[in-house]
Amino acid sequence: MVQIDGLSSEELETAVAGGTMPFVAHLVAGEGYRVHRVYSGVPSTTPAVQAELFYGVRQAVPAFAFVDHRDGRIVHMWQHEAATSVEHRLEGHRPLLAGGTSYANIFTGGAVEARFCMASLGWSSYRSPHSLAVPALVLLFAWDVARAGVFVGRELLLSVGGVIAGVAGGQGLASELKFASTRALVGVALRELTVIGAAIDVARGVPIVHLNLLGYDETSHRRGPGSAPARRSLRDIDAVVGRVMRAARRSSRRAYDVWVLSDHGQEQTEPYVERHGSVHQAVARVFRAHGMEPPEDPDVVHGAPRQWVGALGERLLGLVVTGLDRSPRLRQPARVTVTAQGPLGHVYSPRRLTGEEREAIAGELVRSAGIPLVLAAGDDGTARAWTQWGSHALPADAAALLGESHPHLPTVAAELAALCHHPDAGDLVISGWRPGAPMSFPGEHGSHGGPGPRETDAFVLAPEDAPLSARGRELRTSDVRAAALELLDGAVPSRSRLRSGPPATEGSAGTVRLMTYNVHSCVGLDGKLSPERIARVIARHDPDVVALQELDVGRARTGWVDQARAIAEQLEMLLHFHPTLSVEEEHFGDAVLSRLPMRVVRTGPLPRLPHRPPLEPRGALWAEVGTGAGKLQVINTHLSLHPLERRLQVRALLGAEWLGAIEPVAGAVLCGDFNALGWFPVCRRIAGRLRDVQVGRRERPRGTWSGRLALGRIDHVFVDHSLEVAGVDVPRDALAAVASDHLPLIVDLVSR
């Protein structure tokens, strides 16, 4: 799981369309990946989202910064003590990353090895029984380490222009220099270390790896989510996604899915501090006017943007600088306390407010302090909200408060009200949200944490067969968690999950999708033996009927597995297997799988050349499949490598025992691996009786062998004239390209 921190699905679409993320664009266009929009929840902060993703708990924290009422501490979630304390309270729930690794996150997620996480800083020891493992890894990744150094140097050079522009725009020189240095040393260097670690983990076969890429979020806070520096960081992140993907595909220990996701988006914001000054002082003035604040400055959390790169950089600095005080501070109950991080903050009153006091103070915060939105808990889980247009009730007045066009309006309104009832929420909740021009309390131009449509807009980019599509409602982070756990628990893509309706019956009408696929004994081009991977290739394209060749059943060379049955069970399809070669209990042959009613009409061997050294025996399997438009006669075969023997076999297939026994327009299909190109004599002879589905179409016929190169078109589907060809496809995504030395050929058939 590659998390791009702070990237909304809308910004992802812009980056893909604009060419900023070419590898992600390739995943969508050429690898069967799909982008799912995800509602991140309120607060739309990384700690809250990761608590839901890793542990299934919503609103585990009320904001990024808040007062912990258990001990009165003022905490930021980048603090080690705060992160470990919250995660400790989540431990009763199943951790998503159990047995895996976690990089650059707030929480460990239950990972056995957590690296550079706020709850566990550092690189845990690499465990290996081999004494030379670590030196070998250093040599193996020497180029990556050198590349990391180059990237850091490049970032420092590129930051010079940013520093100049920032100072010209009113930012302090010291602040700009700190941002540039921490981003280069931590944002870029940390990213490279994370990628190296993830590559090691997938090589080791760790069951789940989660890495968080911080660069875009940090740059967006400073420059804005649509700024040129933010887009440049996305280009680097896109390259990282490609490197992680390639490392996962090289793994010999495990067949990995790679998901790319975000935790939230960002809103383009106006800094409150630039227009009104410190929000903490503004709140203190209002409370002082009501006699609830002494003349001294309140005990507040300062409003400068505490970005993650800077926070982690400070923690790293704490390893080498003795005496650096990074401990949480206690709230002083006699004073008003404000925790305003990003566009969301909490106000903790020195004493309990009466209804009249709350109304007066909230209204004054809006009018004189310029705070766009103030909320307070109401009865029965509701909340009261104050804006410049008056007071509102939540969730009842959600449209007036958040805008009718908000994509998650009912849910976000309910969660915003629930936030006010959080055990650690303030007496008042302040927000920079306002339609059109939201604010953030620190001096930042991009922010998240509140209810805005972009900041609550996340995504997950996953293979098309990931269990995310058929949920019947908007996806949220807990759905991503459930889908990931389903895969970790061994669930395999099945037809019942891919289909939105019940399994088809003979009475169902419409298009029938047929696939022919030589599976090479389920041994891929990478040398891996995996019937499960073959099942995933098939499930990804949702066929009704599958003709398979080169299946092992109970053979020693492939672990005694009944490959035909294993694939059929995982796909929840009916099965008929025909062995063309049998030696005692070991079999090798072809099969037809179907989700439609099916019966076997005939199986048998095909002719062999006499007086020649024995070649591999060949056969055919004829299955009758019931469809809503009648019967489909499917003959699956695998012809000889020898041209003379192929001619004998095709003559037999066209003869009285096979195709000759089928009426001319009775829905006949002859398919399989013919070991012959389309212009070979045997194919031309078949084309005199049946129609080649790849010929006569606008698209050029596509090859099916070998692998991604697709050098030859030797897998064919021939149909009679009662069947109309509605579509043809030869998938060449990464999964299909490696699972076998053949690519599947898919055809959609409609009865005339």
C-alpha positions, -999 to 999 in steps of 0.1 A, spaced: 0 0 0 16 32 -12 0 62 5 4 96 -12 -3 119 17 -27 148 11 -36 141 -26 -73 144 -34 -88 123 -62 -95 156 -81 -58 166 -80 -49 130 -90 -71 133 -121 -55 166 -130 -20 152 -126 -28 122 -147 -45 142 -174 -16 167 -174 11 142 -178 26 148 -143 20 112 -133 27 90 -164 32 57 -145 -1 61 -127 -17 70 -160 -2 37 -175 -17 17 -146 -52 30 -154 -49 28 -192 -29 -3 -196 -28 -24 -165 -65 -27 -156 -63 -4 -125 -93 17 -114 -95 49 -94 -121 47 -66 -130 79 -48 -130 76 -10 -145 97 17 -118 103 43 -140 113 72 -139 143 96 -115 153 109 -97 149 75 -63 144 91 -38 116 88 -41 103 124 -79 100 121 -77 84 87 -50 60 96 -68 50 128 -98 40 106 -76 23 80 -53 4 104 -78 -3 132 -113 4 119 -120 31 144 -136 64 132 -128 97 148 -102 82 171 -89 118 176 -108 151 173 -81 169 154 -43 169 148 -39 189 180 -61 187 210 -62 185 248 -61 149 261 -87 151 289 -73 120 306 -42 139 319 -47 175 306 -19 174 281 -18 196 250 -8 172 223 2 172 187 -1 139 168 34 142 155 46 137 191 58 103 200 39 102 233 7 113 217 9 88 189 17 59 211 -10 69 236 -37 69 210 -25 37 193 -25 20 227 -62 28 230 -68 12 195 -51 -21 203 -83 -39 210 -91 -38 173 -75 -60 146 -45 -42 132 -43 -41 94 -5 -43 93 0 -72 116 30 -92 104 40 -64 80 60 -32 79 50 4 83 69 34 70 66 72 78 31 68 93 16 83 125 8 48 138 26 15 134 -7 -2 124 4 -33 144 33 -38 120 61 -61 133 86 -36 120 77 1 120 102 26 106 101 63 108 67 63 123 57 89 149 49 61 173 83 44 165 111 65 151 140 48 135 150 18 115 143 -14 134 170 -41 131 168 -62 100 164 -98 110 181 -125 89 197 -158 98 225 -151 73 256 -132 86 262 -117 51 227 -105 46 232 -69 56 265 -64 36 248 -81 6 218 -57 9 242 -27 11 258 -38 -22 225 -46 -38 211 -12 -31 243 8 -35 228 25 -66 196 34 -48 216 50 -19 237 70 -45 205 80 -63 190 92 -29 221 115 -25 216 129 -60 179 136 -53 187 154 -21 213 175 -38 189 183 -66 162 193 -41 185 217 -24 194 233 -57 158 236 -68 148 250 -35 169 281 -40 143 296 -63 115 286 -39 133 304 -10 137 336 -31 100 334 -42 89 328 -6 108 357 8 96 379 -19 60 368 -11 64 379 26 77 347 42 106 349 66 141 339 54 147 316 84 113 299 78 120 294 42 155 280 48 141 256 74 114 244 51 139 238 22 164 220 43 140 197 62 122 189 30 154 179 12 169 160 42 137 144 55 111 146 27 134 134 -1 159 113 19 132 97 39 112 89 7 143 71 -7 150 52 24 114 41 25 114 28 -10 146 9 -4 131 -6 27 99 -15 9 119 -32 -19 137 -53 7 104 -62 24 87 -75 -7 119 -95 -16 115 -111 19 79 -118 13 64 -96 41 26 -101 39 18 -64 38 39 -32 34 25 3 40 46 33 31 35 69 34 50 95 9 49 129 25 64 152 -1 33 164 -18 14 171 14 42 191 29 48 212 -2 11 218 -6 8 231 29 35 257 21 28 265 -15 -7 253 -22 -20 220 -36 -21 231 -72 13 249 -71 42 241 -94 64 228 -66 36 205 -54 31 191 -89 69 186 -92 67 165 -61 40 144 -77 63 136 -106 89 122 -82 62 103 -63 50 88 -96 85 74 -102 85 60 -67 52 42 -74 68 26 -105 98 15 -85 76 -1 -58 55 -18 -85 86 -33 -102 100 -45 -69 67 -62 -60 65 -79 -94 101 -92 -90 93 -108 -56 97 -146 -57 81 -151 -22 46 -137 -28 22 -125 -55 17 -89 -44 -12 -65 -51 0 -29 -52 -26 -3 -41 -20 34 -43 -41 55 -19 -44 88 -2 -56 97 33 -73 130 24 -70 159 0 -62 196 6 -81 228 1 -64 259 -13 -66 282 17 -61 318 28 -39 321 59 -60 334 88 -29 348 104 -21 371 75 -55 387 77 -64 387 114 -32 378 132 -29 350 157 -62 331 162 -51 323 197 -48 360 206 -81 367 189 -99 340 209 -82 352 241 -95 387 235 -131 375 231 -129 355 263 -112 384 281 -141 406 271 -164 382 288 -143 381 320 -130 346 315 -93 354 306 -66 372 326 -46 400 310 -17 378 303 -13 358 271 -32 326 272 -15 292 274 -19 282 237 -4 260 211 13 284 187 -2 287 153 29 283 130 23 254 107 38 222 122 43 203 90 53 166 92 86 170 75 96 197 100 82 176 129 101 145 119 132 166 113 130 179 148 127 144 161 157 133 141 175 163 155 166 152 190 186 120 185 218 140 183 211 172 202 209 164 239 185 183 261 160 192 233 126 195 250 99 179 228 76 168 255 39 176 256 27 205 278 0 205 304 -31 227 299 -36 255 325 -72 251 335 -76 288 346 -69 300 311 -86 295 277 -66 270 257 -67 269 219 -53 241 197 -56 253 161 -37 231 137 -46 237 101 -82 248 94 -96 230 125 -92 239 162 -106 234 196 -112 260 223 -112 248 259 -129 273 282 -116 280 317 -150 269 330 -182 254 318 -201 279 296 -238 286 300 -260 286 270 -261 323 269 -223 326 272 -217 300 245 -241 319 222 -225 352 228 -189 340 226 -195 320 195 -211 349 177 -183 373 188 -157 349 175 -174 350 141 -180 388 140 -149 403 156 -123 375 154 -132 367 118 -134 329 124 -155 316 96 -172 287 115 -177 280 152 -195 249 164 -206 235 197 -222 202 208 -260 201 210 -284 175 223 -287 140 210 -256 141 189 -265 173 171 -244 205 170 -249 242 167 -230 262 142 -224 300 139 -213 317 107 -215 353 94 -249 344 80 -263 334 115 -267 302 134 -275 267 121 -283 233 133 -263 202 123 -269 179 106 -303 195 96 -289 227 80 -260 209 62 -267 223 28 -268 259 40 -236 255 59 -215 233 36 -231 238 2 -256 217 -17 -229 205 -41 -207 188 -14 -203 152 -26 -206 137 9 -231 161 24 -252 139 47 -222 119 60 -199 149 65 -227 169 83 -233 140 107 -196 135 114 -190 172 119 -217 172 146 -203 140 161 -169 157 163 -182 182 187 -192 153 210 -157 137 210 -144 131 246 -114 153 238 -133 180 219 -132 216 231 -161 235 245 -161 252 211 -148 239 178 -134 265 153 -130 259 116 -117 279 87 -143 264 64 -164 287 43 -176 281 7 -153 295 -20 -125 308 2 -116 286 32 -90 297 57 -63 279 76 -53 293 110 -15 289 105 4 307 77 -2 280 51 -18 280 16 -30 245 16 -47 227 45 -69 198 56 -87 186 87 -121 201 82 -153 192 62 -144 207 28 -151 187 -4 -115 184 -14 -100 178 20 -125 149 26 -118 136 -9 -94 107 -10 -89 78 -34 -76 43 -38 -61 31 -71 -63 -7 -72 -65 -35 -97 -100 -39 -113 -107 -71 -95 -100 -56 -60 -130 -61 -38 -140 -24 -38 -165 -20 -65 -198 -36 -55 -204 -18 -22 -236 0 -33 -226 33 -16 -198 58 -13 -165 42 -3 -148 54 29 -116 44 45 -131 15 65 -141 -1 31 -105 1 19 -95 -16 52 -121 -44 47 -110 -50 12 -74 -53 22 -82 -77 50 -102 -98 26 -72 -103 5 -49 -109 34 -72 -135 47 -69 -154 15 -100 -144 -4 -96 -149 -41 -114 -129 -68 -145 -148 -77 -173 -144 -102 -199 -139 -74 -180 -108 -63 -174 -94 -98 -210 -98 -109 -235 -73 -95 -263 -98 -99 -269 -135 -91 -252 -162 -112 -266 -165 -147 -290 -193 -156 -300 -208 -189 -329 -183 -190 -306 -153 -190 -303 -136 -223 -276 -112 -237 -239 -114 -245 -218 -144 -236 -181 -137 -229 -158 -166 -238 -121 -168 -230 -95 -192 -244 -63 -194 -225 -32 -216 -226 -20 -215 -189 13 -232 -193 7 -255 -163 2 -223 -143 39 -215 -145 45 -179 -154 73 -163 -173 89 -154 -139 91 -191 -131 64 -190 -104 39 -218 -101 5 -201 -92 -30 -214 -101 -43 -186 -80 -26 -160 -103 -42 -177 -133 -76 -175 -115 -70 -138 -110 -63 -132 -146 -95 -149 -156 -116 -132 -129 -103 -98 -139 -121 -102 -173 -153 -118 -161 -159 -145 -187 -189 -167 -188 -171 -196 -205 -134 -204 -203 -115 -228 -224 -81 -237 -208 -52 -257 -222 -21 -272 -206 -34 -280 -172 -16 -303 -148 -37 -325 -125 -19 -344 -98 15 -341 -114 47 -342 -93 63 -314 -113 36 -289 -101 31 -301 -66 4 -327 -71 -22 -300 -74 -54 -305 -94 -50 -272 -113 -83 -274 -131 -103 -279 -99 -83 -253 -80 -90 -226 -106 -127 -236 -110 -133 -235 -73 -117 -201 -69 -138 -188 -97 -170 -206 -86 -175 -221 -120 -186 -255 -133 -157 -277 -147 -151 -304 -172 -115 -316 -176 -102 -339 -204 -68 -355 -200 -48 -358 -232 -19 -375 -213 -22 -398 -183 5 -417 -165 -8 -435 -135 -24 -408 -113 -8 -379 -132 -28 -361 -159 -22 -333 -184 -49 -318 -206 -76 -292 -213 -107 -280 -196 -139 -260 -201 -152 -239 -172 -186 -222 -172 -209 -201 -150 -237 -212 -172 -254 -246 -173 -231 -270 -191 -229 -307 -202 -202 -326 -220 -211 -338 -254 -179 -355 -264 -142 -359 -254 -115 -378 -272 -81 -379 -287 -71 -364 -320 -52 -383 -348 -14 -387 -346 12 -393 -373 19 -429 -379 55 -442 -382 69 -411 -366 86 -405 -333 58 -401 -308 47 -365 -303 26 -352 -274 -9 -366 -276 -36 -341 -284 -74 -341 -278 -106 -321 -278 -134 -314 -254 -169 -305 -267 -192 -289 -241 -228 -277 -247 -235 -244 -227 -270 -232 -221 -276 -195 -227 -307 -174 -228 -306 -175 -266 -302 -212 -269 -273 -236 -268 -236 -228 -274 -215 -256 -287 -179 -251 -275 -151 -273 -287 -118 -267 -269 -86 -281 -284 -48 -279 -284 -32 -289 -317 2 -304 -325 34 -286 -331 40 -307 -362 23 -292 -393 14 -326 -409 -1 -338 -376 -21 -305 -373 -36 -311 -407 -48 -345 -396 -63 -331 -364 -81 -302 -381 -95 -327 -407 -109 -347 -377 -123 -316 -360 -141 -306 -392 -154 -342 -397 -185 -360 -387 -176 -367 -351 -170 -331 -341 -181 -299 -361 -198 -321 -387 -222 -332 -360 -233 -296 -353 -260 -279 -374 -244 -251 -396 -260 -223 -376 -263 -239 -342 -239 -217 -322 -207 -235 -329 -174 -223 -314 -140 -239 -320 -112 -224 -298 -79 -231 -282 -42 -232 -289 -37 -241 -326 1 -237 -326 -5 -221 -360 -6 -185 -372 -38 -171 -388 -24 -175 -424 -13 -211 -419 -31 -237 -440 -50 -253 -411 -64 -219 -400 -74 -211 -436 -92 -244 -438 -111 -238 -407 -120 -203 -419 -137 -220 -449 -163 -233 -424 -162 -209 -395 -153 -173 -390 -121 -161 -373 -132 -136 -346 -101 -114 -350 -105 -111 -388 -126 -85 -405 -127 -60 -376 -114 -25 -374 -87 -35 -350 -57 -54 -363 -55 -90 -351 -35 -92 -319 -9 -118 -310 -13 -141 -280 22 -156 -277 47 -151 -260 38 -130 -230 39 -92 -233 58 -94 -266 28 -112 -282 49 -123 -312 25 -147 -327 -13 -152 -330 -16 -189 -324 -46 -189 -300 -79 -186 -319 -116 -185 -316 -137 -196 -347 -175 -192 -347 -203 -200 -371 -225 -174 -387 -253 -176 -361 -230 -158 -337 -222 -121 -339 -189 -109 -325 -196 -79 -302 -160 -74 -290 -125 -90 -289 -97 -84 -264 -62 -97 -257 -53 -83 -223 -16 -73 -220 -16 -59 -184 12 -68 -161 -6 -97 -145 -16 -114 -177 18 -107 -193 36 -128 -166 11 -154 -155 17 -177 -186 36 -177 -218 3 -171 -236 -21 -142 -233 -58 -149 -230 -81 -142 -260 -115 -129 -250 -145 -126 -273 -181 -114 -266 -207 -133 -286 -243 -125 -293 -267 -149 -310 -282 -134 -342 
